[in-house]
């Protein structure tokens, strides 16, 4: 069945770079897009960016300069890298399939703190 | 990449009551999706392509559009429907979400 699972560090220091991995199963990255999204504590959902089935990417303009999304199709993994983290980047980070977001991962909580 | 206005922000409904949540898109004729999120869990796709229900979503839920206003309606509120609902503009970037509506049980 379709599954997505996020992994990465729970704590990142201010100004450092966040690296997260989304490992998927039950579908192919060459025929499905995957997005990264985040949700600060007690707040709404924010779409961060997408890697399309052809490998192209699109990003939220508010964070585009800090964000990079890539993938390894052989390992069924999608990667997020975001630099210059600040406390306001503290959030639950999710990956989700397709632009429908028809399947979501469980999320990983990332806290930005010294 | 603006947040789509949603109304109301919060509301409470009694079992059996009809509920309508509205989202205002930037243009008409787009596909709107809705996601349900319960506290401490990941969101779930609840309505897609404006009016279609994924497998497992009760048919008391429906979606519709009128101009740039998109709505999620619950025909008769049930206790399990208490959650936060987000609209989501589909299907080209930027993939914008609504501000969210917290639906509580009265």
Backbone of each chain as ProteinMPNN parsed JSONL, in Angstrom:
{"seq_chain_A": "XXXXXXXXXXXXXXXXXXXXXXXXXXXXXXXXXXXXXXXXXXXXXXXXXXXXXXXXXXXXXXXXXXXXXXXXXXXXXXXXXXXXXXXXXXXXXXXXXXXXXXXXXXXXXXXXXX", "coords_chain_A": {"N_chain_A": [[0.836, -1.182, 0.0], [0.283, 2.372, -0.317], [2.687, 4.397, 1.165], [4.312, 6.962, 3.023], [7.146, 8.234, 4.664], [8.678, 10.405, 6.844], [11.932, 11.447, 7.835], [14.567, 12.603, 9.959], [16.595, 15.074, 11.736], [15.492, 16.065, 14.984], [16.098, 18.402, 16.209], [17.501, 21.48, 15.395], [20.055, 23.853, 15.078], [19.856, 27.458, 15.186], [20.476, 29.23, 12.152], [21.602, 27.074, 10.913], [21.508, 24.252, 8.575], [18.7, 22.415, 7.501], [18.073, 19.034, 6.931], [16.008, 16.703, 5.504], [14.459, 13.523, 4.918], [12.2, 11.813, 2.833], [10.851, 8.77, 2.649], [9.36, 6.634, 0.41], [6.822, 4.202, -0.389], [5.045, 1.712, -2.295], [4.405, 3.144, -4.547], [5.67, 4.786, -7.525], [8.271, 7.188, -7.893], [8.788, 8.173, -10.37], [6.443, 8.437, -11.656], [4.801, 9.86, -10.053], [4.294, 12.903, -8.263], [5.87, 14.448, -5.406], [5.377, 16.378, -2.564], [6.711, 18.712, -0.151], [5.57, 19.849, 2.962], [4.671, 22.032, 5.697], [3.846, 22.685, 9.166], [3.575, 24.968, 11.54], [3.53, 24.9, 15.155], [0.23, 24.822, 16.331], [-0.712, 26.239, 14.177], [-1.623, 26.856, 10.662], [-1.47, 24.941, 7.531], [1.333, 24.895, 5.338], [2.421, 24.86, 2.081], [5.524, 23.862, 0.82], [7.147, 23.05, -1.343], [7.541, 21.18, -4.446], [8.505, 18.146, -6.042], [8.323, 17.125, -9.221], [7.063, 14.389, -11.271], [8.76, 14.21, -13.433], [11.104, 15.108, -12.454], [11.47, 17.822, -12.272], [11.197, 20.891, -10.35], [9.241, 22.966, -8.144], [8.827, 25.811, -6.057], [7.659, 27.347, -3.001], [7.341, 30.777, -3.095], [8.044, 32.328, -0.928], [10.046, 31.054, 0.479], [11.826, 30.194, -1.336], [14.507, 30.888, -1.896], [15.943, 29.604, 0.04], [15.519, 26.918, -0.098], [15.761, 23.532, -1.23], [14.773, 20.791, -3.149], [15.157, 17.406, -3.841], [15.704, 14.117, -5.314], [16.091, 10.503, -5.086], [15.457, 8.168, -7.164], [15.988, 5.453, -7.301], [16.165, 4.645, -4.722], [13.739, 5.319, -3.788], [13.339, 7.786, -2.48], [12.845, 11.124, -1.337], [14.265, 14.295, -0.901], [14.722, 17.03, 1.322], [16.259, 20.126, 1.674], [16.969, 22.868, 3.597], [18.271, 26.005, 4.199], [19.806, 28.364, 6.525], [18.206, 28.378, 8.906], [15.662, 29.593, 11.133], [14.041, 30.442, 14.269], [11.352, 30.625, 13.663], [10.996, 28.66, 11.803], [10.455, 26.392, 13.126], [8.474, 23.589, 13.222], [6.057, 21.02, 12.311], [7.017, 18.846, 9.842], [5.928, 17.613, 6.778], [5.695, 15.114, 4.194], [3.961, 14.557, 1.132], [1.898, 12.851, -1.27], [1.441, 13.489, -4.75], [-0.37, 16.277, -6.273], [-2.794, 16.346, -5.21], [-2.36, 15.655, -2.661], [-2.962, 13.079, -1.651], [-2.045, 11.065, -0.058], [-0.38, 11.233, 3.028], [2.622, 11.6, 4.939], [3.551, 10.67, 8.32], [4.732, 12.785, 9.519], [7.403, 14.856, 10.845], [8.675, 16.352, 13.676], [10.377, 19.348, 13.812], [12.507, 21.279, 15.639], [13.807, 24.464, 16.004], [16.388, 25.645, 17.684], [18.787, 26.918, 19.993]], "CA_chain_A": [[0.0, 0.0, 0.0], [1.015, 3.626, -0.393], [3.177, 4.93, 2.431], [5.386, 7.951, 3.035], [7.67, 8.379, 6.021], [9.689, 11.438, 6.982], [12.966, 11.221, 8.841], [15.53, 13.685, 10.057], [16.876, 15.503, 13.101], [14.407, 16.758, 15.66], [16.587, 19.685, 16.706], [18.471, 22.148, 14.525], [20.46, 25.148, 15.646], [19.623, 28.624, 14.307], [21.395, 29.511, 11.043], [22.066, 25.831, 10.31], [20.752, 23.688, 7.463], [17.832, 21.281, 7.782], [18.018, 17.985, 5.907], [14.975, 15.707, 5.775], [14.247, 12.492, 3.898], [10.874, 11.2, 2.733], [10.969, 7.459, 2.017], [8.027, 6.244, -0.04], [6.629, 2.831, -0.846], [3.735, 1.484, -2.887], [4.248, 3.902, -5.788], [6.928, 5.196, -8.13], [8.542, 8.627, -7.991], [8.874, 8.563, -11.777], [5.086, 8.671, -12.156], [4.062, 10.622, -9.042], [5.003, 13.998, -7.603], [5.881, 14.48, -3.943], [5.556, 17.716, -2.003], [7.005, 18.943, 1.261], [4.691, 20.82, 3.594], [4.977, 22.166, 7.111], [2.785, 23.238, 10.0], [4.063, 25.43, 12.852], [2.638, 24.49, 16.253], [-1.0, 25.578, 16.492], [-1.013, 27.063, 13.001], [-2.118, 26.171, 9.477], [-0.575, 24.213, 6.64], [2.075, 25.666, 4.34], [3.115, 24.101, 1.055], [6.891, 24.347, 0.672], [7.65, 22.82, -2.684], [7.189, 19.905, -5.058], [9.328, 17.576, -7.101], [7.385, 16.497, -10.148], [7.451, 13.051, -11.719], [9.867, 14.337, -14.399], [12.278, 15.586, -11.727], [11.426, 19.266, -12.128], [10.775, 21.348, -9.022], [8.642, 24.278, -7.919], [8.953, 26.167, -4.651], [6.945, 28.481, -2.427], [8.192, 31.94, -3.339], [8.482, 32.921, 0.342], [11.221, 30.348, 1.001], [12.512, 29.628, -2.497], [15.947, 31.131, -1.871], [16.563, 28.778, 1.084], [15.004, 25.557, -0.177], [16.098, 22.659, -2.344], [14.161, 19.462, -3.094], [15.749, 16.486, -4.809], [15.227, 12.75, -5.096], [16.83, 9.347, -5.562], [14.367, 7.266, -7.548], [16.389, 4.057, -7.054], [15.929, 4.373, -3.296], [12.382, 5.816, -3.476], [13.506, 8.812, -1.459], [12.802, 12.535, -1.687], [15.052, 15.017, 0.083], [14.528, 18.464, 1.524], [17.337, 20.861, 2.331], [16.632, 24.272, 3.774], [19.357, 26.624, 4.952], [19.563, 29.583, 7.321], [17.002, 28.165, 9.718], [15.368, 30.483, 12.248], [13.073, 29.854, 15.204], [10.032, 30.539, 13.025], [10.952, 27.446, 10.986], [10.004, 25.294, 13.986], [7.216, 23.1, 12.662], [5.946, 19.642, 11.863], [7.283, 18.784, 8.412], [5.273, 16.476, 6.149], [5.723, 14.918, 2.748], [2.659, 14.079, 0.668], [1.938, 12.42, -2.674], [0.664, 14.167, -5.791], [-0.869, 17.615, -5.93], [-3.997, 16.112, -4.414], [-1.959, 15.271, -1.306], [-3.885, 11.989, -1.322], [-1.427, 10.333, 1.051], [0.545, 12.038, 3.805], [3.435, 10.926, 5.936], [3.17, 10.946, 9.712], [5.338, 14.045, 9.917], [8.531, 14.89, 11.77], [8.745, 17.655, 14.344], [11.702, 19.981, 13.791], [12.61, 22.442, 16.527], [15.001, 25.284, 15.764], [16.735, 26.234, 18.977], [20.183, 26.74, 20.398]], "C_chain_A": [[0.883, 1.248, 0.0], [1.414, 4.09, 1.004], [4.257, 5.966, 2.175], [5.843, 8.104, 4.473], [8.814, 9.376, 6.021], [10.701, 11.042, 8.054], [13.947, 12.379, 8.815], [15.705, 14.112, 11.491], [15.702, 16.248, 13.706], [14.785, 18.158, 16.102], [17.659, 20.218, 15.774], [18.804, 23.499, 15.143], [20.157, 26.277, 14.669], [20.803, 28.848, 13.376], [21.908, 28.244, 10.356], [21.129, 25.358, 9.2], [19.966, 22.474, 7.918], [17.872, 20.304, 6.612], [17.004, 16.937, 6.335], [14.866, 14.738, 4.601], [12.822, 11.986, 3.989], [11.062, 9.882, 1.972], [9.571, 6.961, 1.683], [8.007, 4.772, -0.43], [5.224, 2.708, -1.42], [3.454, 2.302, -4.129], [5.625, 4.347, -6.271], [7.064, 6.713, -8.187], [8.627, 9.09, -9.443], [7.499, 8.798, -12.386], [4.232, 9.473, -11.176], [4.923, 11.752, -8.486], [4.941, 13.819, -6.09], [6.172, 15.91, -3.508], [6.045, 17.644, -0.572], [6.081, 20.052, 1.76], [5.101, 20.942, 5.045], [3.829, 22.87, 7.833], [3.393, 23.666, 11.333], [3.075, 25.043, 13.941], [1.427, 25.407, 16.363], [-1.418, 26.41, 15.296], [-1.435, 26.207, 11.809], [-1.025, 25.525, 8.646], [0.073, 25.146, 5.622], [2.739, 24.709, 3.357], [4.489, 24.713, 0.836], [7.4, 24.184, -0.76], [7.318, 21.419, -3.155], [8.301, 19.46, -5.995], [8.395, 16.749, -7.971], [7.91, 15.135, -10.619], [8.617, 13.103, -12.718], [11.142, 14.877, -13.762], [12.348, 17.103, -11.593], [10.905, 19.661, -10.755], [10.099, 22.717, -9.108], [8.653, 24.538, -6.423], [8.022, 27.317, -4.28], [7.868, 29.706, -2.524], [8.76, 32.534, -2.057], [9.765, 32.289, 0.868], [12.117, 29.803, -0.108], [14.029, 29.761, -2.423], [16.678, 30.227, -0.882], [16.331, 27.286, 0.882], [15.499, 24.817, -1.414], [15.44, 21.304, -2.125], [14.769, 18.618, -4.2], [15.245, 15.08, -4.507], [16.249, 11.732, -5.562], [15.778, 8.299, -5.9], [14.706, 5.808, -7.256], [16.148, 3.652, -5.601], [14.529, 4.797, -2.858], [12.438, 6.847, -2.352], [13.466, 10.221, -2.073], [13.453, 13.309, -0.55], [14.655, 16.488, 0.134], [15.77, 19.012, 2.197], [16.919, 22.321, 2.398], [17.692, 24.905, 4.669], [18.88, 27.833, 5.742], [18.313, 29.478, 8.18], [16.904, 29.173, 10.853], [14.294, 29.842, 13.121], [11.686, 29.721, 14.575], [9.912, 29.365, 12.057], [10.611, 26.215, 11.825], [8.619, 24.854, 13.544], [7.231, 21.584, 12.562], [6.119, 19.674, 10.353], [6.699, 17.479, 7.872], [5.724, 16.343, 4.693], [4.384, 14.293, 2.352], [2.737, 13.794, -0.826], [1.0, 13.244, -3.548], [0.185, 15.548, -5.353], [-2.221, 17.539, -5.24], [-3.655, 15.986, -2.938], [-2.889, 14.138, -0.829], [-3.337, 11.055, -0.252], [-0.379, 11.242, 1.69], [1.416, 11.129, 4.657], [2.958, 11.309, 7.328], [3.735, 12.27, 10.213], [6.516, 13.858, 10.857], [8.602, 16.298, 12.355], [10.178, 18.153, 14.341], [11.643, 21.236, 14.651], [13.912, 23.169, 16.23], [15.308, 26.032, 17.057], [18.203, 25.99, 19.27], [20.254, 26.04, 21.756]], "O_chain_A": [[2.079, 1.178, 0.283], [0.581, 4.165, 1.908], [5.024, 5.854, 1.219], [5.027, 8.104, 5.395], [9.794, 9.217, 5.293], [10.364, 10.391, 9.043], [14.132, 13.042, 7.794], [15.041, 13.58, 12.382], [14.998, 16.98, 13.01], [13.92, 19.0, 16.343], [18.598, 19.511, 15.411], [17.93, 24.192, 15.664], [20.197, 26.074, 13.455], [21.963, 28.682, 13.754], [22.578, 28.33, 9.327], [20.1, 25.976, 8.926], [20.484, 21.612, 8.627], [17.725, 20.695, 5.454], [17.129, 16.349, 7.41], [15.142, 15.087, 3.454], [12.298, 11.758, 5.079], [11.393, 9.888, 0.786], [8.705, 6.876, 2.553], [9.037, 4.182, -0.756], [4.331, 3.486, -1.085], [2.379, 2.177, -4.716], [6.609, 4.293, -5.533], [6.108, 7.428, -8.487], [8.544, 10.288, -9.711], [7.394, 9.301, -13.504], [3.06, 9.735, -11.449], [6.123, 11.585, -8.268], [4.068, 13.125, -5.568], [7.086, 16.561, -4.014], [5.828, 16.656, 0.129], [5.846, 21.048, 1.077], [5.792, 20.073, 5.577], [2.984, 23.535, 7.232], [3.695, 22.817, 12.171], [1.888, 24.876, 13.661], [1.572, 26.624, 16.476], [-2.363, 27.194, 15.379], [-1.585, 24.991, 11.926], [0.157, 25.552, 8.99], [-0.564, 26.069, 5.113], [3.527, 23.85, 3.754], [4.617, 25.928, 0.685], [8.017, 25.095, -1.311], [6.872, 20.576, -2.377], [8.951, 20.275, -6.65], [7.764, 15.799, -7.508], [9.068, 14.79, -10.384], [9.375, 12.14, -12.832], [12.145, 15.081, -14.447], [13.202, 17.616, -10.87], [10.252, 18.867, -10.077], [10.354, 23.505, -10.019], [8.509, 23.617, -5.619], [7.65, 28.139, -5.117], [9.02, 29.668, -2.092], [9.817, 33.165, -2.073], [10.498, 32.924, 1.626], [13.051, 29.045, 0.152], [14.755, 28.857, -2.836], [17.9, 30.094, -0.954], [16.89, 26.472, 1.617], [15.636, 25.393, -2.493], [15.537, 20.733, -1.04], [14.882, 19.054, -5.346], [14.468, 14.869, -3.576], [17.156, 12.048, -6.331], [15.267, 7.62, -5.009], [13.808, 5.009, -6.99], [15.953, 2.476, -5.293], [14.172, 4.652, -1.688], [11.67, 6.777, -1.392], [13.979, 10.462, -3.165], [13.223, 13.014, 0.623], [14.304, 17.096, -0.877], [16.273, 18.44, 3.164], [16.562, 22.928, 1.388], [17.976, 24.407, 5.759], [17.731, 28.261, 5.644], [17.469, 30.373, 8.183], [17.906, 29.558, 11.456], [13.71, 28.823, 12.753], [10.933, 28.81, 14.917], [8.824, 29.106, 11.542], [10.492, 25.114, 11.287], [7.692, 25.664, 13.498], [8.273, 20.946, 12.707], [5.447, 20.441, 9.662], [6.93, 16.399, 8.415], [6.085, 17.328, 4.048], [3.757, 13.589, 3.144], [3.524, 14.401, -1.552], [-0.088, 13.638, -3.127], [0.327, 15.925, -4.19], [-2.733, 18.543, -4.745], [-4.507, 16.174, -2.07], [-3.509, 14.221, 0.232], [-4.099, 10.331, 0.389], [0.391, 11.919, 1.009], [1.007, 10.035, 5.046], [2.08, 12.157, 7.492], [3.268, 12.811, 11.216], [6.622, 12.857, 11.565], [8.592, 17.293, 11.631], [11.086, 17.465, 14.809], [10.833, 22.133, 14.417], [14.984, 22.564, 16.209], [14.574, 26.934, 17.461], [18.782, 24.988, 18.849], [21.346, 25.799, 22.27]]}, "seq_chain_B": "XXXXXXXXXXXXXXXXXXXXXXXXXXXXXXXXXXXXXXXXXXXXXXXXXXXXXXXXXXXXXXXXXXXXXXXXXXXXXXXXXXXXXXXXXXXXXXXXXXXXXXXXXX", "coords_chain_B": {"N_chain_B": [[2.492, 33.719, -2.71], [-0.251, 33.371, -1.473], [-2.347, 32.798, 1.446], [-5.451, 31.201, 1.276], [-8.545, 32.756, 1.953], [-10.712, 31.536, 4.463], [-13.917, 30.753, 5.775], [-16.251, 29.998, 8.432], [-13.692, 30.956, 10.867], [-13.664, 29.508, 13.238], [-16.143, 27.276, 14.492], [-19.074, 25.865, 16.052], [-21.068, 22.98, 16.099], [-24.121, 21.184, 16.521], [-24.954, 17.683, 16.903], [-26.49, 16.341, 14.022], [-26.936, 18.774, 12.854], [-26.687, 20.98, 10.013], [-23.735, 21.867, 8.294], [-21.682, 24.347, 6.843], [-18.738, 25.251, 5.237], [-16.67, 27.736, 3.891], [-14.468, 28.668, 1.247], [-12.355, 30.999, -0.322], [-11.253, 31.393, -3.495], [-8.574, 32.397, -5.746], [-9.29, 32.49, -8.351], [-11.945, 31.461, -10.584], [-13.201, 28.213, -11.659], [-11.161, 26.466, -11.0], [-9.669, 23.484, -9.584], [-10.58, 22.436, -6.388], [-9.418, 21.108, -3.368], [-10.127, 19.497, -0.252], [-9.001, 19.036, 3.079], [-9.04, 17.073, 6.012], [-8.127, 17.464, 9.347], [-7.317, 16.037, 12.39], [-6.543, 16.598, 15.831], [-3.121, 16.274, 16.507], [-2.6, 14.509, 14.47], [-1.813, 13.543, 11.033], [-2.959, 15.446, 8.189], [-5.848, 14.458, 6.218], [-6.903, 13.66, 2.946], [-10.024, 14.821, 2.023], [-12.041, 15.801, 0.348], [-11.885, 15.948, -3.174], [-11.001, 17.455, -6.357], [-12.97, 19.44, -6.252], [-15.605, 18.317, -5.747], [-15.582, 15.57, -5.334], [-15.558, 12.533, -3.466], [-13.127, 10.796, -1.645], [-12.549, 7.252, -1.257], [-14.113, 5.885, 1.565], [-14.816, 8.223, 2.847], [-17.588, 9.629, 4.429], [-20.865, 9.899, 2.921], [-22.323, 12.058, 3.765], [-20.853, 14.26, 3.536], [-20.132, 16.876, 1.242], [-18.992, 18.69, -1.657], [-18.791, 21.864, -3.31], [-18.986, 24.509, -5.772], [-19.179, 28.014, -6.473], [-18.715, 30.471, -8.569], [-15.889, 32.105, -7.441], [-16.022, 31.057, -4.946], [-15.752, 28.321, -2.866], [-17.158, 25.457, -1.346], [-17.461, 23.33, 1.511], [-19.701, 21.02, 2.694], [-21.458, 19.587, 5.38], [-24.004, 17.414, 5.672], [-25.472, 16.378, 7.853], [-24.308, 16.868, 10.939], [-21.947, 14.858, 12.686], [-20.455, 13.374, 15.625], [-17.849, 12.504, 15.104], [-16.994, 14.198, 13.143], [-15.888, 16.473, 14.098], [-13.171, 18.533, 13.783], [-10.335, 20.098, 12.139], [-10.632, 21.786, 9.106], [-9.162, 22.216, 5.948], [-9.022, 24.047, 2.97], [-7.609, 23.593, -0.327], [-5.945, 24.796, -3.03], [-5.729, 23.544, -6.226], [-4.158, 22.688, -9.351], [-1.616, 23.368, -9.973], [1.591, 24.819, -9.297], [1.83, 27.835, -7.318], [0.826, 25.65, -4.649], [-1.677, 26.363, -2.842], [-2.971, 26.729, 0.466], [-5.985, 27.017, 2.423], [-6.89, 29.091, 5.25], [-7.921, 27.596, 7.264], [-10.551, 25.975, 9.108], [-11.844, 25.474, 12.208], [-13.859, 23.055, 13.421], [-16.05, 22.402, 15.904], [-17.728, 20.291, 18.294], [-20.951, 20.929, 19.467]], "CA_chain_B": [[1.805, 32.453, -2.429], [-1.105, 33.785, -0.37], [-3.267, 31.881, 2.088], [-6.825, 31.42, 0.83], [-9.453, 33.056, 3.072], [-11.71, 30.537, 4.781], [-14.852, 31.199, 6.814], [-15.71, 30.782, 9.548], [-12.419, 30.475, 11.413], [-14.087, 28.458, 14.151], [-17.581, 27.143, 14.654], [-19.528, 24.697, 16.797], [-22.323, 22.455, 15.557], [-24.745, 20.091, 17.261], [-25.231, 16.501, 16.089], [-27.66, 16.478, 13.176], [-26.979, 20.106, 12.254], [-26.016, 21.172, 8.74], [-22.544, 22.712, 8.414], [-21.07, 24.785, 5.588], [-17.464, 25.962, 5.352], [-16.419, 28.37, 2.591], [-13.096, 29.047, 0.909], [-12.383, 31.945, -1.442], [-10.101, 31.171, -4.359], [-8.108, 33.55, -6.514], [-9.982, 32.488, -9.631], [-12.966, 30.424, -10.701], [-12.875, 27.148, -12.593], [-10.024, 25.649, -10.553], [-10.02, 22.362, -8.736], [-10.331, 22.658, -4.972], [-9.414, 19.94, -2.5], [-10.318, 19.747, 1.177], [-8.324, 18.092, 3.946], [-9.474, 17.036, 7.4], [-7.035, 17.17, 10.287], [-7.643, 15.928, 13.807], [-5.428, 17.003, 16.672], [-2.013, 15.346, 16.667], [-2.489, 13.564, 13.354], [-1.599, 14.128, 9.709], [-4.186, 15.719, 7.435], [-6.35, 13.441, 5.295], [-7.689, 14.161, 1.821], [-11.431, 14.584, 2.363], [-12.781, 16.061, -0.899], [-10.96, 16.344, -4.234], [-11.622, 17.947, -7.603], [-14.107, 20.277, -5.825], [-16.836, 17.667, -5.278], [-15.474, 14.106, -5.294], [-15.223, 11.979, -2.165], [-12.274, 9.598, -1.64], [-13.115, 6.07, -0.628], [-14.116, 5.895, 3.017], [-15.397, 9.471, 3.372], [-19.054, 9.469, 4.465], [-21.551, 10.692, 1.888], [-22.939, 13.264, 4.318], [-19.977, 15.336, 3.107], [-20.188, 17.227, -0.172], [-18.252, 19.887, -2.033], [-19.392, 22.576, -4.43], [-18.354, 25.783, -6.137], [-19.986, 29.07, -7.073], [-17.746, 31.517, -8.871], [-14.606, 31.874, -6.761], [-16.304, 30.513, -3.622], [-15.818, 26.866, -2.813], [-17.753, 25.094, -0.067], [-17.576, 21.977, 2.044], [-20.946, 20.929, 3.455], [-21.809, 18.36, 6.081], [-25.466, 17.424, 5.67], [-25.886, 16.201, 9.252], [-23.087, 16.788, 11.755], [-21.772, 13.753, 13.615], [-19.391, 13.671, 16.588], [-16.539, 12.216, 14.504], [-16.664, 15.224, 12.152], [-15.16, 17.548, 14.774], [-11.813, 18.536, 13.242], [-10.022, 21.312, 11.38], [-10.73, 21.539, 7.666], [-8.388, 23.137, 5.127], [-9.134, 23.956, 1.524], [-6.304, 23.577, -0.983], [-6.081, 25.085, -4.457], [-5.015, 22.555, -7.029], [-3.191, 21.623, -9.297], [-0.303, 23.841, -10.41], [2.259, 25.604, -8.269], [1.906, 27.386, -5.927], [-0.309, 24.873, -4.149], [-2.025, 27.199, -1.701], [-3.964, 26.248, 1.415], [-6.823, 27.947, 3.147], [-6.463, 29.425, 6.613], [-8.415, 26.552, 8.163], [-11.781, 26.139, 9.893], [-11.941, 24.51, 13.3], [-15.246, 22.674, 13.659], [-16.192, 21.759, 17.206], [-19.031, 19.716, 18.619], [-21.674, 21.726, 20.467]], "C_chain_B": [[0.868, 32.685, -1.233], [-1.958, 32.662, 0.181], [-4.672, 32.213, 1.612], [-7.714, 31.724, 2.032], [-10.496, 31.96, 3.223], [-12.629, 31.106, 5.849], [-15.852, 30.101, 7.147], [-14.34, 30.237, 9.978], [-12.667, 29.332, 12.387], [-15.61, 28.432, 14.203], [-17.894, 25.898, 15.47], [-20.882, 24.271, 16.244], [-22.821, 21.301, 16.418], [-24.918, 18.887, 16.352], [-26.525, 16.681, 15.303], [-27.764, 17.804, 12.449], [-26.248, 20.117, 10.913], [-24.892, 22.184, 8.904], [-22.034, 23.081, 7.03], [-19.838, 25.617, 5.887], [-17.13, 26.489, 3.959], [-14.964, 28.807, 2.46], [-13.15, 29.94, -0.327], [-11.105, 31.816, -2.257], [-9.739, 32.44, -5.126], [-8.767, 33.623, -7.89], [-11.025, 31.381, -9.636], [-12.473, 29.336, -11.653], [-11.67, 26.309, -12.225], [-10.538, 24.447, -9.766], [-9.643, 22.693, -7.293], [-10.385, 21.327, -4.236], [-9.646, 20.389, -1.059], [-9.635, 18.638, 1.973], [-8.864, 18.215, 5.356], [-8.277, 16.702, 8.281], [-7.57, 17.142, 11.711], [-6.376, 16.144, 14.614], [-4.358, 15.914, 16.785], [-1.842, 14.347, 15.543], [-2.219, 14.297, 12.043], [-2.938, 14.45, 9.063], [-4.556, 14.527, 6.554], [-7.121, 14.124, 4.181], [-9.144, 13.81, 2.055], [-12.359, 14.83, 1.184], [-11.74, 16.45, -1.942], [-11.711, 16.729, -5.489], [-12.963, 18.638, -7.305], [-15.264, 19.505, -5.196], [-16.763, 16.15, -5.155], [-15.02, 13.633, -3.914], [-14.277, 10.793, -2.334], [-13.005, 8.443, -0.961], [-13.007, 6.185, 0.891], [-14.677, 7.175, 3.63], [-16.923, 9.365, 3.309], [-19.762, 10.389, 3.466], [-22.397, 11.826, 2.458], [-22.083, 14.493, 4.003], [-20.191, 15.591, 1.617], [-19.384, 18.493, -0.408], [-18.89, 20.531, -3.243], [-18.638, 23.874, -4.677], [-19.39, 26.73, -6.718], [-19.061, 30.262, -7.313], [-16.41, 31.188, -8.242], [-14.796, 31.367, -5.333], [-16.496, 29.005, -3.706], [-16.284, 26.468, -1.417], [-17.624, 23.606, 0.228], [-18.821, 21.974, 2.915], [-21.049, 19.564, 4.116], [-23.323, 18.379, 6.248], [-26.034, 17.295, 7.092], [-24.646, 15.924, 10.082], [-23.087, 15.55, 12.629], [-20.536, 14.039, 14.467], [-18.006, 13.493, 15.967], [-16.108, 13.283, 13.501], [-15.957, 16.421, 12.779], [-13.687, 17.464, 14.404], [-11.544, 19.919, 12.652], [-10.002, 20.952, 9.903], [-9.977, 22.641, 6.907], [-8.758, 22.947, 3.655], [-7.735, 24.063, 0.912], [-6.511, 23.758, -2.482], [-5.174, 24.164, -5.26], [-5.053, 22.998, -8.494], [-1.838, 22.073, -9.848], [0.271, 24.731, -9.324], [1.934, 27.083, -8.436], [0.633, 26.692, -5.446], [-0.73, 25.464, -2.811], [-3.114, 26.569, -0.844], [-4.822, 27.395, 1.935], [-6.324, 28.116, 4.577], [-6.979, 28.43, 7.652], [-9.695, 26.944, 8.886], [-11.826, 25.047, 10.949], [-13.406, 24.284, 13.619], [-15.315, 21.887, 14.954], [-17.605, 21.23, 17.383], [-19.679, 20.547, 19.714], [-22.36, 20.802, 21.452]], "O_chain_B": [[1.158, 32.25, -0.119], [-2.258, 31.694, -0.517], [-5.044, 33.385, 1.551], [-7.645, 31.015, 3.037], [-11.088, 31.51, 2.242], [-12.188, 31.85, 6.724], [-16.265, 29.351, 6.262], [-13.898, 29.19, 9.505], [-11.97, 28.318, 12.364], [-16.271, 29.447, 13.983], [-17.073, 24.985, 15.566], [-21.736, 25.109, 15.957], [-22.029, 20.538, 16.972], [-25.019, 19.053, 15.136], [-27.536, 17.121, 15.851], [-28.576, 17.955, 11.536], [-25.305, 19.354, 10.705], [-25.054, 23.215, 9.556], [-21.96, 22.229, 6.145], [-19.879, 26.559, 6.678], [-17.287, 25.778, 2.967], [-14.33, 29.248, 3.418], [-13.901, 29.669, -1.265], [-10.011, 32.095, -1.766], [-10.492, 33.414, -5.15], [-8.799, 34.682, -8.517], [-10.994, 30.478, -8.8], [-11.475, 29.504, -12.354], [-11.196, 25.519, -13.042], [-11.693, 24.409, -9.342], [-8.541, 23.164, -7.013], [-11.288, 20.521, -4.457], [-9.382, 21.539, -0.709], [-9.679, 17.466, 1.6], [-9.117, 19.318, 5.843], [-7.516, 15.778, 7.996], [-8.193, 18.096, 12.176], [-5.27, 15.898, 14.132], [-4.663, 14.769, 17.119], [-1.025, 13.431, 15.647], [-2.377, 15.515, 11.955], [-3.941, 13.8, 9.356], [-3.711, 13.708, 6.194], [-7.896, 15.048, 4.426], [-9.478, 12.644, 2.264], [-13.364, 14.134, 1.035], [-10.81, 17.198, -1.637], [-12.88, 16.389, -5.672], [-13.951, 18.442, -8.014], [-15.851, 19.97, -4.219], [-17.78, 15.505, -4.898], [-14.186, 14.276, -3.277], [-14.585, 9.87, -3.089], [-13.949, 8.642, -0.197], [-11.957, 6.534, 1.43], [-14.983, 7.202, 4.823], [-17.483, 9.048, 2.26], [-19.315, 11.505, 3.204], [-23.116, 12.49, 1.712], [-22.528, 15.627, 4.18], [-20.402, 14.663, 0.835], [-19.128, 19.267, 0.514], [-19.458, 19.851, -4.097], [-17.773, 24.275, -3.898], [-20.348, 26.309, -7.366], [-18.677, 30.965, -6.378], [-15.855, 30.115, -8.478], [-13.823, 31.261, -4.586], [-17.287, 28.495, -4.5], [-15.863, 27.06, -0.423], [-17.67, 22.758, -0.662], [-18.977, 22.836, 3.78], [-20.769, 18.531, 3.506], [-23.863, 19.272, 6.901], [-26.957, 18.016, 7.472], [-24.014, 14.877, 9.946], [-24.1, 15.22, 13.246], [-19.68, 14.838, 14.089], [-17.089, 14.254, 16.276], [-14.963, 13.27, 13.052], [-15.474, 17.296, 12.06], [-13.029, 16.458, 14.67], [-12.41, 20.793, 12.665], [-9.427, 19.94, 9.504], [-10.135, 23.829, 7.187], [-8.8, 21.821, 3.158], [-6.802, 24.556, 1.546], [-7.183, 22.95, -3.122], [-3.983, 24.042, -4.975], [-6.011, 23.69, -8.84], [-0.996, 21.232, -10.16], [-0.463, 25.322, -8.532], [1.776, 27.554, -9.562], [-0.481, 27.089, -5.789], [-0.191, 25.096, -1.767], [-4.054, 25.958, -1.354], [-4.439, 28.564, 1.892], [-5.453, 27.38, 5.043], [-6.519, 28.43, 8.793], [-9.892, 28.109, 9.232], [-11.842, 23.857, 10.636], [-14.111, 25.203, 14.035], [-14.705, 20.825, 15.078], [-18.543, 21.664, 16.715], [-19.069, 20.837, 20.743], [-23.024, 21.269, 22.377]]}, "name": "protein", "num_of_chains": 2, "seq": "XXXXXXXXXXXXXXXXXXXXXXXXXXXXXXXXXXXXXXXXXXXXXXXXXXXXXXXXXXXXXXXXXXXXXXXXXXXXXXXXXXXXXXXXXXXXXXXXXXXXXXXXXXXXXXXXXXXXXXXXXXXXXXXXXXXXXXXXXXXXXXXXXXXXXXXXXXXXXXXXXXXXXXXXXXXXXXXXXXXXXXXXXXXXXXXXXXXXXXXXXXXXXXXXXXXXXXXXXXXX"}
